[in-house]
């Protein structure tokens, strides 16, 4: 039985998904393949991905095709959660997002800090600016391929930070609208009811922020933000990353729909929660800092990453 299940949603990502899965491979992540599984749920691509395309990655991988019955990823996500075998489940709502090399290790550690942890990773976009801005200046898939080649990816996955832009202008402790790799105990996903099927619009609208908000409203939940790791969006013509005008239109429509469904305006999470940096082995949160730090070693066990282990992970990712 794996310790971790990762649900990755894919739609027309023939270019992006292979890189994403490589970034989730045991060699890149530095984790034994037996410890986790990856469940790719394709939402109706014209040419769905096949497991044999990724056999050399050494991942415990399964691929399901839900047939594209809805333009929303919600059904695909919930299908993947239902198939998950581990007690800890992470949802990758956008299969075009690369992981940094220690992300899975960090999330396993962060989840051990609290019995009802809501583990949120931070979002980045490849390129010199947010993609809705950079595309107007000529940024495209060819430009992105050049950036990845220039840093020698995947030999040193942490260099993704050198060619990416954060989606959080307020920094790691600033307002958090969403996390594109969100981890919780399987029991909490069941308690939440997964992603809400009411969000049936293309791309799911504001379902990802809604899921984070609802998760943090569960009794006894504890937000844990993971820093030093992240997910990195590859440009693929997404609804909120293609053009500035298009992104604004999508967000505006999504916010209005959210208001009609929830009866309140959409607002980013301002709760800082706990800040977990597995590469330093620290967990910080104001007056609770000492108590959390005392539990870090127990929580992450042999998963604490020091500089030497980071170097090892870089070598393994080649």
N, C-alpha and C positions, 0 to 999 in steps of 0.2 A: 504494500500500500504506500503510495507516495505521500510525502509531507505537504506538497503544494500542487495545486492544479491551476493552470493558467488558461483562460478562455480568450482566444484571439478571434475577432470578427474581421472577415475579409470580403471585399467586393471589388472586382476588376482591379486587382493589385498584382498583376503578373510581374511587374518590375519591383515593387516594394516589398511584397510578402517574403520572398526568399532572403532578403537582407534582414527583415525583422526576425525571421526564424533563426538565421545564423546568429543574431545577437542574443537569442534565447537558448543557444546550444550549450551543452555541458562544457565544451572547450572554452567558449567565450566567457561563460558565467563562472567557471571554476567550481562547479557543483557536480556531484555524482549524478548521473542520469537517472538512477533509481529513486532519487529523492523527489522528482517532480515529473509532471506530465504536462503536455501542451495540447490543448483541444482547439483546433481551428474550425470555425463554423463559417462556411461560405454562404453569403446571402444572395446567391443566384447569379454568379459570374457566368458570362458566356462560355468561358473555359475554366471550370472549377479546378483548383489545385488538387494534385494527387500525391498521396504519401510517398510514392517511390521517387518523386522529384527531390525529396529532402532526406533520403535514406542515409546519405553520407554524414549528416549532421549529428547522428547519434542521439536524437531526441526521442523520448517516449511520446510519440506523436500520433494523434488520431485526427481525421478530417471528416467533417459532416457537411452535407449540402442541404440547406433547408429550402432551396428551390426558388428563392426570391419572391415569396408570396406577399411581401411587404417591402416598401422602400426604406422602412425604419429598421435599424439593427436590433431592436428590442427583442423580437422573437428569437433571433439567432443567439443573442447573449443568454437569454433564459434557457434555451436549448442546451447551450454549453454548460451552464451552471448545473443543470439537471444531470448531465453526464459526468460531472466532476467526481473524482473518487477521494480526494484529499480533504482533510479537515480545514485547511486554509485554501481559499479560492481567490485568485486575482483576475480581474476583468480588464481586458485590453480592447476597449471599444473601437479603436482604430488600428487595423492591422498594418498601417503604414508607419508605425512608430518603432524606431530602433531603441534598444535598451542600452544603458551603460553597463560595463562588465560586472559590477557588483550589485546590481539592482535586486536580483532574486535573493541573494544572500542577505542583503539589507532588509528586505521585506519579511523574510523568515524571522530575522532577529527582532525587528520592530513589533511583529505580531506577538512575540513572547513577552513583551513588556507589560501587557495588560490583557486580562481575560476577554475583554470586549473591545479590542483595538480596532479602529478604523484607520487603516494604513494608507496614506495618500502620498503618492510620488509626485514630483513636480514636472511640469510640462515645458518643453523647449521646441523650437522650430529650427530646422536647418536653414542656414543662410544668414546674410548680414543684417537683416531686419525681419520683422514678422512677415510671413509670406504674402499676406494680403497687401503689403506695401511693396515688398521687393519685386513682386511679379510685374508691377507697373514700370519697374526700372530694368526689366529684362531677365529677371531670375526665372529659370525654368529647370526642367529635369536634367538637361545637359549641363547647366551651370552646377547643379547639385552633384551630379556624377563627378564633375571636376573637383569640387570641394572634398568629396570623400576620397578621391584618388590622391589629392594633395596631402592629406593627413595620413595616408597609408592605411585607412580603415580596411579591415578590422584589426590590424596588428596592435594598435593601441586605442582601444575603444574610448578611453577617457578623453582623447583629443576631440571627440564630438563636441565637447564644451567650447573648444576653440573656434568652431565654425557654426555656432548656433546662437539663437536669441531666446532669452527667457520669455515666457508668456505671462510672467508675474512682475509687473513694474514696481510693485512694493517689496520685492525680494521674498526670500523663503518664508518669512514670518508675516508677509502682507496678506491682504484679502485673497481668498482661495475660491475661485469660481468652480473649478472642477479638477479632477485628477484622471488622467487617461490610462493609468494603471492603478486600479483601486483594489485593495486586498482586505478581506474580512474572513472570519471563521465561517465555515459552511452553515452552521446553525444560525448565524446572523443574517446571511443571505436568505435563508428560509424564512426567518422572522420578518424580514423586509418584504418578502414576496418577489425578490429579484427586481429587475427594471420594470417600470410601470408600462403595461401594454397600451395605455391610453395615448402615449407619445408615438403615434403611428405615422407622423409626417416624415418626409425624406430626411435621412440622417438622424432621426430621432428628436430633432429640435433641441429642447433644453433638458432632455432626459438624463444626461450625464450630471449636470449640476443638481438636478432634482434628486438623483440617487444619492449623491454625497450629502445633501441637506437632510434627506429622510434617514440616512444611516446614522447621522450624528444626533438625530432626534430619538433614536432608540434608547430605552432606559439603560443607564450605566455605560453608554458608549464612551470611548476615549479616542479623540483624534491624535494620530501620530504622524507627523510630517517627516518624510525621509529626505535628508539633504546629502549632497555629495554624489548622488545618483540621479537619474532622470530618464525620461523618454523623449525621443527626438523625432519630430514629424518630418517625413519625407514628402516633398511636393508631389501631389497627384491630382490636383484639381478638386480638392475638397470644398464643401459648401462654404466654410468660414475662412478658407485660406487662399482662395483663388484671386479675388480682387477686393479692394477696399470697399467699393460700393456694394458688391455682392455680399460681403461679410456683414456689413452694417444692416442690409436688408434682412438677412437670415436671422441675425441676433434680435433685431426689432420685432420681426414676426414671431420668433420663438418666445421672446419675453411677453408678448401680448397673449400668446396661447397659454403660456405658463400661468399668467395672472387669471385667465378664465378658468383654468383647471384647479388652481390652488387657492384662489381668492386673495392672493397677496403678491406684491411685486417680487420678481426674481432678485436676489441679493447674494453677493459673494459671502462666503463664510469668513467671518472676522475673528472667530475663535482661533487662537494660535495653537492651542493644544501642546503636545510634547514634540520636541525637535530631536530626531534621532539621526546621528551620523555614525554609521557603522565603521567607516574608514578610520575614525578617531576613537570609536568605542565610547561615545558619549550620548547621553539623552538629557536634554535640558528643558526646564519649564518653570521659570520664576521661582517662587518659594518652594516648589516641589522638586527643584533640581537635585538636592542631596538625596532625597528618597529614591528618585529615578536612577541616579548614577549608581547607587548601591545595588540596584537590581540589574544593571546592564550585563555584567558578566554572566549572571545566572540566566538572563533572558536569551542572550545570543550564544552562550556556550562557546564552542569552537568556531562560531561563525563571525566573531569579531575580526575585522580586517585591519591589519597593520600595514605599514608601507611595504614591507617585504612581500606580504601576500598580494598586495596590489600589483607589484612587479611580476609576481608569478602569474597572476590572472592575465596581465598584458601578454606575457609570453605564450600562454596557452591559447589565446584568441587568434594566433596566427594560423 
